Amino acid sequence: MTEDLHYRQIELKRQVTLGYQIFAELGWGDLGDGHISGRDPIDPDTLWLLDANTPFKQASEAHLVRLNSKGNVIEGEGVANWPAFYIHYPILVERPDINSVAHTHTPFGTPFAAEARRFEAITQESCIFIDDHDVFNDEEVQVQDTECGFRIAESLGRNRGLILRNHGLLSVGKTPKESVVWFIMMERVAEAHIKTRNPQPISHNAALYAKADLATDGQVEHSFANLVAHHLK
């Protein structure tokens, strides 16, 4: 193991842990309904998740477990979150360009998902997902195998976000902090769609212009730092 890979593994686990803690502070996942993953940089065919029996609020690096391609725990003390594995592992297999997936059930993302439609450019944040999200239009809301996970991955395509019909939101990123930031942005967009009575979307070109300035690594770093400072300090 090189020093660089060891550092990247430590940083990935730190970000996954912070992501769960932020979700908890936002009031999400109190029933254990959600997950954030991180692809291991040392063994990319494995992934880190929170132990299935640990509440989000109590998340720590010691409570993370590393799962192999069969979903078995090969590092860490805890139990595999099988629904998480069924969704996250296929996405990570199909998307070598990303290293993290985030999903949980939220007050606005879940009801919006019941409408089985895409976002429109009705707010600043929604521009981030223009031409960059899709809908998994399937009735299998209880994911019980990787076969369904691979169909979710197919619907996701090359996008940063996916609306799981009658289920909720899902986001991906190059890092856990990125998937967490995009997920929170998606929830804000879903809230705007649910609450706005007569939205007037901006043009496609105007949305893409805004997206070019918003969907950046710098935006992720700024947003994640603020989330940590606001909710965890």
Backbone torsions as a table, in degrees:
resi	resn	phi	psi	omega
1	MET	NA	123.5	178.0
2	THR	-78.0	159.6	-179.9
3	GLU	-61.9	-37.8	-179.1
4	ASP	-64.0	-45.0	179.7
5	LEU	-65.5	-37.9	177.9
6	HIS	-62.6	-43.7	178.5
7	TYR	-63.2	-42.4	-179.3
8	ARG	-63.9	-35.6	177.3
9	GLN	-66.7	-43.7	178.2
10	ILE	-61.3	-44.5	-179.0
11	GLU	-66.1	-40.0	178.7
12	LEU	-61.6	-45.3	-180.0
13	LYS	-64.3	-36.9	177.3
14	ARG	-62.1	-45.1	-178.9
15	GLN	-67.2	-40.6	177.7
16	VAL	-60.7	-45.3	179.8
17	THR	-61.5	-46.9	178.7
18	LEU	-62.1	-37.8	178.7
19	GLY	-59.3	-46.9	178.0
20	TYR	-61.7	-42.2	-179.0
21	GLN	-64.5	-39.4	177.4
22	ILE	-64.0	-45.0	177.6
23	PHE	-57.0	-42.3	179.6
24	ALA	-62.0	-43.2	-179.4
25	GLU	-66.4	-25.0	176.5
26	LEU	-83.3	-2.0	178.3
27	GLY	86.3	18.0	-177.2
28	TRP	-103.8	151.2	174.6
29	GLY	75.8	19.0	-177.1
30	ASP	-69.1	-15.1	174.8
31	LEU	-101.7	9.4	-177.1
32	GLY	77.5	17.6	-174.2
33	ASP	-94.0	75.7	177.4
34	GLY	163.9	173.6	-175.8
35	HIS	-167.6	149.7	174.4
36	ILE	-129.1	130.6	-178.1
37	SER	-116.8	162.1	173.7
38	GLY	-142.6	125.1	177.8
39	ARG	-70.6	128.6	-178.8
40	ASP	-68.1	126.5	-178.4
41	PRO	-71.9	-21.0	-179.1
42	ILE	-84.3	-43.1	176.2
43	ASP	-125.4	88.4	-171.7
44	PRO	-64.0	-9.1	177.2
45	ASP	-87.9	6.5	178.2
46	THR	-122.5	162.8	-178.3
47	LEU	-143.0	154.3	178.2
48	TRP	-101.9	138.1	175.1
49	LEU	-141.8	163.2	173.4
50	LEU	-73.4	138.5	173.4
51	ASP	-48.6	134.9	-173.2
52	ALA	-61.4	-23.2	-176.9
53	ASN	-98.4	5.8	-179.4
54	THR	-100.9	121.7	176.5
55	PRO	-61.0	148.3	-178.8
56	PHE	-52.7	-41.3	-174.7
57	LYS	-64.4	-26.4	-179.2
58	GLN	-96.3	9.2	-177.9
59	ALA	-57.7	135.5	174.1
60	SER	-148.4	166.1	179.2
61	GLU	-62.3	-29.0	178.6
62	ALA	-69.0	-20.1	-179.3
63	HIS	-95.4	3.6	177.5
64	LEU	-85.2	145.4	177.0
65	VAL	-125.1	148.3	178.3
66	ARG	-105.8	128.5	-176.9
67	LEU	-109.7	143.6	175.9
68	ASN	-90.1	-171.6	-175.2
69	SER	-67.9	-11.8	176.9
70	LYS	-96.8	-5.6	-178.1
71	GLY	87.6	9.4	-180.0
72	ASN	-86.0	144.3	177.2
73	VAL	-73.7	120.9	179.4
74	ILE	-116.6	-6.2	175.5
75	GLU	-156.2	140.1	-178.1
76	GLY	95.4	164.6	-179.4
77	GLU	-107.8	114.2	178.9
78	GLY	161.4	-169.9	-174.4
79	VAL	-114.9	140.5	178.3
80	ALA	-67.8	138.9	172.2
81	ASN	-90.3	98.0	-172.2
82	TRP	-66.2	-43.8	176.0
83	PRO	-56.6	-38.1	177.9
84	ALA	-63.9	-46.3	179.8
85	PHE	-59.6	-43.7	-177.9
86	TYR	-60.7	-31.6	-179.9
87	ILE	-89.1	-48.7	-170.1
88	HIS	-74.4	-42.6	-175.8
89	TYR	-59.7	-49.1	178.7
90	PRO	-59.8	-37.6	179.2
91	ILE	-64.4	-43.8	179.9
92	LEU	-65.5	-33.6	176.3
93	VAL	-65.1	-45.1	-175.6
94	GLU	-80.9	-15.8	-177.3
95	ARG	-124.3	78.3	178.9
96	PRO	-64.5	-12.6	-179.5
97	ASP	-82.0	-10.9	179.9
98	ILE	-120.4	160.2	-176.4
99	ASN	-131.3	7.4	-177.5
100	SER	-155.0	146.6	176.6
101	VAL	-130.8	140.9	177.6
102	ALA	-129.9	136.8	178.2
103	HIS	-157.2	135.9	168.1
104	THR	-159.4	171.7	-177.1
105	HIS	-95.8	125.1	-171.0
106	THR	-125.9	161.1	-174.6
107	PRO	-60.7	-30.2	-177.4
108	PHE	-113.1	-33.5	179.7
109	GLY	-63.6	-40.1	-178.5
110	THR	-67.9	-49.1	177.4
111	PRO	-65.9	-34.4	177.4
112	PHE	-64.3	-37.8	-179.9
113	ALA	-61.9	-26.1	178.9
114	ALA	-67.4	-16.6	178.2
115	GLU	-85.8	-11.1	175.5
116	ALA	51.0	48.3	177.5
117	ARG	-135.6	165.3	-178.8
118	ARG	-86.9	164.2	173.2
119	PHE	-71.5	151.9	170.4
120	GLU	-114.3	162.9	-177.9
121	ALA	-81.6	72.2	-176.7
122	ILE	-106.9	-9.0	176.3
123	THR	-140.3	168.8	177.7
124	GLN	-59.0	-49.3	-177.5
125	GLU	-63.2	-32.3	-177.8
126	SER	-64.5	-23.8	-179.8
127	CYS	-62.6	-27.7	-179.9
128	ILE	-59.4	-29.3	-172.8
129	PHE	-104.3	5.1	177.1
130	ILE	-68.4	128.9	-174.2
131	ASP	59.5	23.9	-174.7
132	ASP	-145.0	27.8	174.5
133	HIS	-158.7	166.0	179.6
134	ASP	-152.5	-177.1	-179.5
135	VAL	-119.4	129.4	170.5
136	PHE	-86.1	94.9	-171.1
137	ASN	-90.8	76.8	-172.9
138	ASP	-143.1	147.7	-178.2
139	GLU	-86.7	-1.9	-178.6
140	GLU	-81.6	82.9	-178.4
141	VAL	-83.1	-19.7	177.0
142	GLN	-104.0	93.9	-175.2
143	VAL	-75.8	119.8	-173.4
144	GLN	-123.0	6.9	176.8
145	ASP	-163.3	165.9	-178.7
146	THR	-72.6	-17.5	176.3
147	GLU	-59.7	-45.0	175.9
148	CYS	-65.6	-38.8	178.4
149	GLY	-59.1	-38.8	178.9
150	PHE	-70.5	-30.7	174.4
151	ARG	-69.9	-35.7	174.0
152	ILE	-62.7	-44.2	179.2
153	ALA	-61.0	-37.9	178.7
154	GLU	-65.1	-41.9	178.4
155	SER	-66.7	-36.7	178.4
156	LEU	-61.7	-40.0	-178.5
157	GLY	58.6	-133.5	-179.1
158	ARG	-97.2	12.3	-174.7
159	ASN	-79.5	166.3	177.2
160	ARG	-93.4	-13.1	-177.7
161	GLY	-145.1	155.4	179.1
162	LEU	-143.9	137.4	174.4
163	ILE	-99.8	115.5	179.9
164	LEU	-87.6	110.7	-174.8
165	ARG	-51.3	130.8	178.9
166	ASN	57.7	21.8	-174.1
167	HIS	-133.6	-59.4	-179.3
168	GLY	156.6	-159.8	-174.3
169	LEU	-105.1	156.1	177.0
170	LEU	-146.2	138.8	178.4
171	SER	-134.9	159.6	178.0
172	VAL	-133.0	162.0	179.5
173	GLY	-161.7	166.1	177.0
174	LYS	-68.4	-24.0	179.4
175	THR	-138.0	161.8	175.4
176	PRO	-59.3	-38.4	-180.0
177	LYS	-62.3	-34.2	179.5
178	GLU	-69.8	-46.1	-179.8
179	SER	-63.4	-35.4	179.0
180	VAL	-67.8	-46.1	179.2
181	VAL	-61.4	-46.3	-179.1
182	TRP	-65.2	-35.0	178.5
183	PHE	-64.3	-45.8	179.9
184	ILE	-63.4	-37.9	175.5
185	MET	-61.8	-42.5	179.3
186	MET	-61.5	-40.2	178.6
187	GLU	-63.4	-39.2	177.0
188	ARG	-63.6	-39.5	179.2
189	VAL	-66.2	-42.7	178.1
190	ALA	-61.6	-40.4	178.6
191	GLU	-60.8	-42.8	179.3
192	ALA	-62.5	-40.2	179.6
193	HIS	-67.1	-37.5	-179.5
194	ILE	-70.8	-38.3	-172.5
195	LYS	-88.1	-26.0	-175.3
196	THR	-79.4	127.3	-175.3
197	ARG	-82.4	-38.8	-176.8
198	ASN	-140.6	69.0	-175.4
199	PRO	-67.6	145.9	177.2
200	GLN	-118.0	94.8	-176.5
201	PRO	-61.8	149.3	171.9
202	ILE	-80.3	170.6	-177.1
203	SER	-69.4	161.3	179.2
204	HIS	-60.6	-44.0	-179.7
205	ASN	-64.8	-40.1	178.2
206	ALA	-65.3	-36.8	178.9
207	ALA	-66.2	-42.8	179.4
208	LEU	-66.8	-33.4	177.1
209	TYR	-63.5	-44.1	178.3
210	ALA	-67.3	-40.8	-178.9
211	LYS	-58.7	-39.9	-178.6
212	ALA	-59.5	-28.1	-179.4
213	ASP	-92.6	-23.3	-174.0
214	LEU	-96.1	-36.7	-173.7
215	ALA	-90.2	67.7	-174.9
216	THR	-129.0	162.8	175.7
217	ASP	-61.7	-37.2	178.9
218	GLY	-63.2	-38.7	177.8
219	GLN	-64.4	-40.6	178.9
220	VAL	-62.3	-48.3	-178.9
221	GLU	-60.2	-45.0	-179.6
222	HIS	-63.4	-46.8	-176.8
223	SER	-67.0	-43.5	-178.1
224	PHE	-66.1	-41.1	178.2
225	ALA	-61.2	-40.1	178.3
226	ASN	-68.5	-37.7	177.4
227	LEU	-62.5	-44.3	179.0
228	VAL	-63.9	-46.6	-177.9
229	ALA	-64.1	-39.6	-175.8
230	HIS	-76.1	-38.9	-171.5
231	HIS	-102.9	-23.5	-170.9
232	LEU	-118.3	-9.3	-178.9
233	LYS	-90.6	NA	NA
